[in-house]
Amino acid sequence: MKKIWLENPEAHDFPAAADYLDLLFEDQEVKRLVKKMQESPTIYKKAKDILRASNLSLLPKTNIHVKENLSKVKKGKKMSPILLVRDTPHLIIADGYHRICAIYYLSEDQEIPCRLV
């Protein structure tokens, strides 16, 4: 599969992750997690493993955001890495849930770049 991922998350991904994490953690913890995401190296994990660890369901191909991401891939546009937080017992997808679902439909074994804290 051709290269479909950017090397690093886009600047707007971090505030999006913070907005979501703000629902789960106190403000200081959100700031700490986002700072760690910005500083963490990018690693690669399979789409199927990220979904399993997050305990989230695969969104349907008909979901508007999944469709948009599949369209991006088809057009050769690169997508941003996924932002993840380890929170026992489940993984939190702080930003990139729709991108993971889109890629899963292309190949569940697709390696996805991630920032994991």
C-alpha positions in Angstrom: 0.0 0.0 0.0 1.4 3.4 -1.0 2.4 5.8 1.8 -0.8 7.3 3.2 0.4 8.7 6.4 2.1 12.0 7.4 5.3 11.7 9.4 3.9 13.7 12.3 0.5 14.7 13.7 -0.9 18.0 12.4 -1.0 20.9 14.8 -4.8 20.8 15.0 -4.8 17.2 16.2 -3.5 18.0 19.6 -6.3 20.5 20.5 -8.8 17.9 19.2 -7.3 15.3 21.4 -7.3 17.7 24.4 -11.1 18.4 23.8 -11.8 14.7 24.0 -9.5 14.0 26.9 -11.0 16.9 28.8 -14.2 14.7 29.2 -12.1 12.0 30.9 -9.4 13.8 32.9 -8.8 16.9 35.0 -7.3 19.9 33.2 -3.7 19.5 34.5 -3.7 15.8 33.4 -5.0 16.7 29.9 -2.2 19.3 29.5 0.4 16.7 30.7 -0.9 14.0 28.3 -1.0 16.4 25.3 2.5 17.6 26.0 3.7 14.0 26.2 2.0 13.2 22.9 3.7 16.2 21.3 7.1 15.0 22.5 6.7 11.2 22.0 8.2 9.4 19.1 5.9 8.0 16.4 5.4 4.2 16.7 3.4 1.8 14.4 0.6 -0.5 15.5 -1.9 -2.5 13.4 -5.5 -1.2 13.0 -7.0 -4.4 14.3 -4.9 -4.2 17.5 -5.7 -0.6 18.2 -9.5 -1.3 17.9 -9.3 -4.3 20.1 -7.3 -2.5 22.8 -9.7 0.4 22.7 -12.7 -1.8 23.1 -14.5 0.4 20.5 -16.6 -0.9 17.7 -15.6 -0.6 14.0 -17.7 2.2 12.5 -19.6 1.4 9.3 -18.2 2.4 5.9 -21.3 4.6 5.6 -20.2 6.8 8.5 -19.6 10.2 6.9 -16.1 10.7 8.5 -15.0 7.1 7.6 -16.2 7.8 4.0 -14.2 11.1 4.0 -11.1 9.3 5.1 -11.4 6.5 2.6 -11.9 9.2 -0.1 -8.7 10.9 1.1 -6.7 7.7 0.7 -8.2 7.1 -2.8 -7.1 10.7 -3.8 -3.6 10.1 -2.4 -3.9 12.6 0.4 -1.9 11.7 3.5 -3.6 11.3 6.9 -2.3 12.3 10.3 -1.0 9.8 12.8 -3.3 8.6 15.6 -3.1 10.0 19.2 -3.5 7.3 21.9 -3.5 7.2 25.7 -2.9 4.0 27.7 -5.6 3.9 30.4 -5.9 0.5 32.0 -7.9 -1.6 31.1 -8.5 0.1 27.7 -6.7 2.2 25.2 -8.1 5.7 24.7 -8.2 7.0 21.1 -7.8 10.6 21.8 -7.7 11.6 18.1 -8.1 9.4 15.0 -10.9 7.0 15.6 -12.4 7.6 12.1 -9.0 7.2 10.5 -8.5 3.9 12.2 -11.9 2.6 11.0 -11.3 3.8 7.5 -7.9 2.0 7.3 -9.3 -1.1 8.8 -11.6 -1.5 5.8 -8.5 -1.3 3.5 -6.5 -3.8 5.6 -7.0 -4.6 9.3 -3.2 -5.4 9.3 -2.3 -1.9 8.1 0.4 -0.4 10.3 -0.8 2.9 11.6 1.6 5.6 12.9 0.7 6.5 16.5 1.8 8.7 19.4 1.2 6.6 22.5 1.4 7.9 26.0 
